[in-house]
Amino acid sequence: GLLASRVWAGIIADALGEPIRLSSEEQASSRGAVLLARERLGLGRIEDAPPPAITETVQPDPANAATYEAALARQEALLAGLWGRPRTP
């Protein structure tokens, strides 16, 4: 999804407050799963696999940080309200 939408990549970078490095790997999740399985089978460490080529780095926009921090606070308050007291049938 991040490769298809620079807007989405920007939102993720802003929300995390960290740069997002986009690679040319179209199936990054599948690659990660294969590397993890390979490591678990004792066929090599993830760190030893060749890294994918980084095609772009999306920098976070600090001006958006307050918006995402406020959204996180609202989400945490909602969850506390939902899970903070017993559920009734």
MITI-561629 format. One line per 2 residues: their letters; for each residue x, y, z of N, C-alpha, C, CB. Coordinates in steps of 0.1 Angstrom, whole numbers. Glycine has a CB too. Example, Ala and Ser with C-alpha at 12.3 -4.5 7.8 and 13.67 -1.06 7.14 Angstrom:
<pts>
AS> 132:-57:78:123:-45:78:132:-33:78:113:-45:90  128:-22:71:137:-11:71:129:0:79:141:-6:57
</pts>
This chain:
<pts>
GL> 8:-12:0:0:0:0:8:13:0:-9:0:12  20:12:7:28:24:8:34:28:-6:39:22:18
LA> 37:17:-14:43:20:-27:32:27:-36:48:7:-34  20:23:-34:9:28:-43:4:42:-39:-3:19:-43
SR> 7:47:-27:2:60:-23:12:67:-14:-11:58:-15  18:78:-20:27:86:-13:20:94:-2:34:96:-23
VW> 7:96:-3:-1:103:7:-1:94:20:-15:106:3  -4:81:17:-5:71:28:9:70:35:-9:57:23
AG> 20:69:27:33:68:32:36:81:41:44:67:21  32:92:36:34:105:44:26:104:57:29:117:36
II> 14:99:57:6:98:69:13:89:79:-8:93:66  18:77:75:25:68:84:37:75:89:28:55:76
AD> 45:81:81:57:88:86:54:99:96:65:94:74  43:106:94:39:117:103:34:111:116:28:125:97
AL> 26:100:116:21:94:128:32:88:136:10:84:124  42:82:130:53:76:137:64:86:141:59:65:129
GE> 64:97:134:75:107:136:88:102:132:75:110:151  88:93:122:100:87:117:100:86:102:103:72:123
PI> 111:87:95:112:86:81:107:72:77:126:89:75  100:70:66:96:58:60:105:55:47:81:57:57
RL> 112:44:47:120:41:36:113:31:27:134:35:40  110:36:15:103:27:5:113:20:-3:93:36:-4
SS> 110:7:-6:119:-1:-14:112:-5:-27:123:-14:-6  120:-11:-36:115:-15:-48:108:-29:-47:126:-16:-59
EE> 109:-34:-35:102:-48:-33:87:-46:-33:108:-54:-20  81:-52:-43:66:-51:-43:59:-59:-33:61:-54:-57
QA> 65:-70:-29:59:-79:-19:68:-79:-7:58:-93:-25  69:-68:0:78:-67:11:73:-76:23:79:-52:16
SS> 60:-77:25:55:-85:36:59:-100:33:40:-83:38  57:-104:21:60:-118:17:75:-120:19:56:-121:3
RG> 83:-111:15:98:-112:16:101:-114:31:105:-100:10  95:-105:39:98:-106:54:94:-119:60:91:-95:61
AV> 82:-125:55:78:-138:60:87:-149:56:64:-141:55  92:-148:44:101:-158:39:115:-157:47:104:-157:24
LL> 120:-145:49:132:-144:56:131:-149:71:137:-129:56  119:-146:77:117:-151:90:116:-166:91:104:-145:96
AR> 109:-172:81:108:-187:81:122:-193:78:98:-191:70  129:-187:69:143:-191:66:152:-191:79:149:-183:55
ER> 151:-181:87:159:-180:99:154:-190:109:158:-165:105  141:-192:111:136:-202:120:140:-216:117:121:-201:121
LG> 142:-219:104:146:-232:99:161:-234:100:141:-234:85  168:-223:105:182:-224:106:190:-223:93:186:-237:112
LG> 184:-216:83:190:-215:70:197:-202:68:180:-217:59  198:-194:78:205:-181:77:198:-170:85:206:-177:63
RI> 206:-160:89:200:-149:97:194:-139:87:211:-143:105  183:-132:92:177:-122:85:187:-111:81:165:-116:93
ED> 195:-107:91:205:-97:89:215:-99:78:212:-94:102  216:-112:74:226:-116:64:220:-115:50:232:-129:67
AP> 207:-114:49:200:-114:36:203:-100:29:185:-115:37  205:-100:16:207:-88:9:195:-78:11:210:-90:-6
PP> 198:-66:14:187:-56:16:181:-52:3:192:-44:23  168:-49:3:161:-44:-10:166:-30:-12:146:-45:-8
AI> 166:-26:-25:170:-13:-29:160:-3:-23:171:-12:-44  164:8:-17:156:18:-12:154:28:-24:162:25:1
TE> 141:31:-27:139:40:-39:135:54:-34:128:34:-47  130:55:-22:126:68:-17:125:68:-2:112:72:-24
TV> 128:79:4:126:81:18:116:92:20:139:84:26  105:89:27:94:99:30:97:104:44:80:92:29
QP> 99:117:45:102:123:58:89:128:65:111:136:56  88:126:78:76:131:85:76:146:85:76:126:100
DP> 63:151:86:61:166:86:58:169:101:49:170:77  67:175:108:65:178:122:53:187:125:77:186:128
AN> 48:194:115:36:202:117:24:194:119:34:211:105  24:181:115:13:172:116:13:164:129:12:163:104
AA> 24:165:137:26:157:149:15:159:159:39:160:155  11:171:161:1:174:171:-13:168:167:-1:189:173
TY> -16:168:155:-29:162:150:-29:147:153:-30:164:135  -18:140:151:-18:126:153:-17:122:168:-6:119:146
EA> -10:131:176:-9:129:190:-23:131:196:1:139:197  -31:140:192:-45:142:197:-53:131:193:-50:156:191
AL> -52:125:181:-60:114:176:-56:102:185:-57:111:161  -44:100:188:-40:89:196:-46:90:210:-24:88:197
AR> -46:102:216:-52:104:229:-67:101:229:-49:119:234  -74:105:218:-88:102:217:-90:87:216:-94:109:205
QE> -82:80:209:-83:66:207:-81:59:220:-73:60:196  -70:63:228:-67:57:241:-79:59:251:-54:62:246
AL> -85:71:250:-96:74:259:-108:65:256:-100:89:259  -110:63:243:-121:55:238:-119:41:243:-123:56:223
LA> -107:35:241:-105:22:245:-106:20:260:-91:17:240  -101:30:268:-102:29:283:-116:29:287:-95:41:289
GL> -125:37:280:-139:37:283:-146:24:280:-146:48:276  -141:18:269:-147:5:265:-143:-7:273:-144:2:250
WG> -130:-7:276:-124:-18:284:-122:-15:298:-111:-22:277  -124:-3:303:-121:1:316:-132:-4:326:-120:15:317
RP> -143:-8:321:-154:-13:330:-159:-26:324:-165:-2:332  -165:-34:333:-170:-47:328:-180:-46:317:-176:-55:340
RT> -179:-56:308:-189:-56:297:-202:-62:302:-183:-64:284  -213:-57:297:-226:-63:301:-232:-69:288:-235:-52:307
P> -239:-80:290:-245:-87:279:-256:-79:273:-250:-101:283
</pts>
